[in-house]
């Protein structure tokens, strides 16, 4: 199906503004049940309502939380992907983000070992399939979860449409658990790790039967898990180059590109926001509109008919006293 600008607008940015904090990358924290009834907490980084936009489900590493992806998910948004970063029940805290699923599991006396997280991963993928039924769903794992996404995909054909696996290994008992399931993986696969870790996953990678599999070993020392993409590490760009090349398999299927938008706020003496200002480059001959939402579902047009002339445009709007998600779209 050919998607036209009128049926699927070009999303330029999605920004959350509140009266208490400056603009940040937009995400919505949600909950949904795991298959055994445990409530899962997740951050949903939603670009727009394009039914064909690929969705990446992000699973964290040991002792961490969905906070592992606070920097990574917005960059994946910029590449044109919706993202869902979840708290598995095996984890703790990272980047100031507490693993709420693990806390609930512990309070309920449920298991919180690595393999106990399997129902959460399966349920998160099912949730993404339900809410993005026409879109490719890609599984992304870090450390122990990077091994489990290979296992699950190898055992359940059609579970995901692609895999990115950061630092997988045989971390479980029996010691060939992942390697045994790997031949069943038939979707595109990307595997990477720190340079010193490649021997942990080489046999797993070789066992994968997918005709489309890619591995990346950095020339530098690198880092364990998905944190290898964090900008604080000098070699993160090399990982991003490899990731973006792999994700190009789906990037060509996205119906819109994401262009950065600047945002600023004018504050009242009390510290609240009086008004906010958006800046974006408007191509000559193209018309744009600015929309706002409180729930990422219903959108209100703040201004339409903004004609581009090949320069950066500024638009200011009064704050409405609530958290707002904003987007600029091509008409």
Buried (B, 14 or more C-beta within 10 A) or exposed (E): EEBEBEEBBBBBBBBBBBBEEEBEBBBBEBEBEBEEEBBBBBBBBBBBEBBBBBBBBBBBBBBBBBBBBBBBBBBBBBBBBBBBBBBBBBBBBBBEBBBBBBBBBEEEEBEBEBBBBBBBBBBBBBBBBEBBEEBBBBBBBBBBBBBBBBBBBBEEEEBBBBBBBBBBBBBBEEEBBBBBBBEBBBBBBBBBBBBEBBEBBBBBBEBBEBEEBBBBBBEEEBBBBBBBBBEEBEBBEBBBEBBEEBBEBBBEEBBBEBBEBBBBBEEEEEEEBBEBBBBBBBBEEBBBBBBBBEEBEEBEEBEEEBEBEEEEBEBEBEBBEEBBBBBBBBB
